[in-house]
Amino acid sequence: MDKKIKIGIIGEFHPDRPSHKATNQAINHAAEALSINLDIAWLPTQPLENDLGIKNLVNFDALWCAPGGLYKSKIGTILAIQFAREKNWPFIGT
């Protein structure tokens, strides 16, 4: 596949959290098994509190709400989830 799939992970990445490392590993493992060219970006939640941050979500093919619940902005997290639900965007919440 020539097209790169872009996945945005809603939440602040914490390299010391096993669930965050496992999320990256799981997504990369699936992409490798399916021979998919993949780009993963962790999306800090504070910029998602405003319209520009939310509008930038269209740059991702799918969104994943990070496990662990360590979000700097619960409002930004909820607005990103709302975007996915209202726009029928591919979304996974863990």
Protein Blocks (a to p, Z undefined) as FASTA:
>chain_A
ZZdcddddeddddfklmklmmmmmmmmmmmmmnopacddddddfklmmpmklmmmmmmpf
bdcddehjiafblklmmmmmmmmmmnopacddZZ
